[in-house]
């Protein structure tokens, strides 16, 4: 990735898989009731679960949400909607995927899907502790198990099993494991794990997570790959030498390489600003450091990133626009 263009392979792949899975399930809606979407993992799919736990990893304050409906900072780590919101809306499920921990959700909201994700989480059991005591992946499974019991008391076992079976499950995790646990901040795992061994550790945790989902009845699971981590504005700032980090703004190759070469078959979109974010200086601010006192860029849509780790709403919107025609063709073929 170079210049004002950013590699969107990770987002293109994840959005394409989500929409394809949803499209393939459209014909089931008339037979089995509601089509639902569930999300697990980290901030890329967390609409605000961290609002309801004690952690510093929150985004429920301005300027987050400045382009959301009524300019509400919902807890999403962006200025507007997440990729799962766009997917749910396009599939005709609902406009937004809400956080499960919001106890004000109606039964209708619950039946069409929720997110169990928690910003800062990861596959490595140590990661949620390092990122502020967020909700671990096993705990997210516990919440899903609780969810299943709650709706079963309302709609019965048979309908619950059909809903769970036909739903689409989106998993986004792994970035925090590498950024906060292996390469950066603590670096604890790097002291005792080579990179191949760390891959193995994460894969073991992922396999356990997937098995738990399958045991609970899930059947349509979408895995989201890792982005080029070395191209995040905050990573460029902190892992480059002082001159490069603040002036030349080049991706940190060794960190992006750890994301398994996701730059190789890129679909690219160009923005005016790809190596800095909209919030504050554009090179450091994230979460509590991106707040109501932070200076915002004049035009959020010029930027790939809203804060130094999370994309803008326009980033997700462009991906939706690029992939929607493909989904249209699939839906037309099922009519």
C-alpha positions, 0 to 999 in steps of 0.5 A: 500500500502506498501514496493516497491509496489504501488496500481494501482486500480485507474489507472487500473479502469480509463484506463479500462473504457476509453479503453472499451468505445473507443472499443465500439465506433470503429464500429461507425467510418465508419458510423459517421466519426471521433471518438473523445476523450475529457478530462476534469478535472485536471493534470492527463489529462491536456496535456498543457492547463495551458501553455496558462493561467497566473498561476504558475501551469505549467509543460512546462519546463525541466525536464518534457517531458524528455521522450516525443517525441523530449524531449519536455516539453509540459505541461504534468505533467510527463516525457512522455505521459498521460493515455489519450494519450495511449488510443487515440493511441491504439484506432487508433484516434491519438498519443496524445490528445492536449490541446484545448487552443493551437490555432495552432491546425488544424481542423483535430486535433479538430475533433478527440478530445482535452483536456479541463483539467487544472492542479490544477482544481477540482469540488469545485469552490474554488479549482482552486483559491487556486491552482494558478488561473487555469481553473475551471470545469464550464469554461472548459464546456464553452470552450467545448461549444465554441469548439462545435460552432467552428466545427459546422461552419466547418462541419455543425450541423448534423455532429457536433451532431454525433461527439459529441454524439459518442465521449468518455468523460474522467473526472479526478478531485477531488484529488486537492479538498482534497489535496489543499482544505480540508486536506492540504495547506489551509484546508479552507473547513475543518473549515466549512465542515465535510467530509460527508458534503464535499462529498455532496458539491463535488457531487453537483458540479459533478452533475451540470458538468455532466448535462452540458455535457449531455445538450451539447450532450455527451453520453459516459462519463468515470469517473475516481476515486480518488487514495489513496491520502495519498500515494503521495510522497509529502503528505507522506512528509508533513502530516507525523511526521518529522521522518516518513515523511523523513525516514520511508515513510509510507502512510497517512491512514486518507487521503487515507481513504477519497478517499473511499477505493480504495485500497481494490481490488488492482491490483499491480505492483512493482517498485524499488521506490514507496514512492519517486519520480524521481525529486529532493529529491523525497519527495517535488518537483512538478511544478515550484519546479521540474525544469531544476536545479533539480537532476533527478533519474538515471532511471525514469522507476524505479519510480512510480512518476515523481514528488511528485504528478504525475506518470511517463510514465512507470506507464501509459505504464504498465497499457496499457500493462496489459489491452490491451488484454482485449480490443483486445478481445472486438474489435475482437468480433465487427469484 
